[in-house]
Amino acid sequence: MWMPRLVVVGRDRSVESYRLIGASVIRLRELDEEGLAVVLEALADCKVMLVEEELYEALLHSLKSRGMEIGEGTVVAPIPSMAEGETRRLERLNELLSRAMGVELKWVR
C-alpha cells in the first residue's frame, strides 16, 4: 500500500486537519496490536511521522519491547494533542540533557 511521505497519528479528530497539507492521517483510540500493525506499515513507507504525545510514548515502548528500531532516514516526532492542550516536551528535554551531561538537572516548573 502506498503511503505519502508525511503521516500523522493521533486520537483526536483534530489530526484530520493535517490532510490539508497532503498528510496521511491514522486515527487510533489506543495503540493496541491492530493499531500498532497499521502504524508500523505506515512507518515502513513514510519519511516523516508525527505522533500525538500519548501515542508516541506507547509507540516507542512497543518498538523497544519488540527489539525494533525506526529506520534510517525516517523522522518520528511527537506533537501535542489538540484535546489535551499540554505537552511533556520540556520534561523530555530535561531528561535528555540530564542524561547527556551525566547529572540530574533541576528546573522550576
PyMOL commands that set and color helices and strands:
alter all, ss='L'
color gray80, all
select helices_A, chain A and resi 13-21+33-45+53-65+89-101
alter helices_A, ss='H'
color red, helices_A
select strands_A, chain A and resi 6-10+24-27+48-52+75-79
alter strands_A, ss='S'
color yellow, strands_A
deselect
rebuild
show_as cartoon
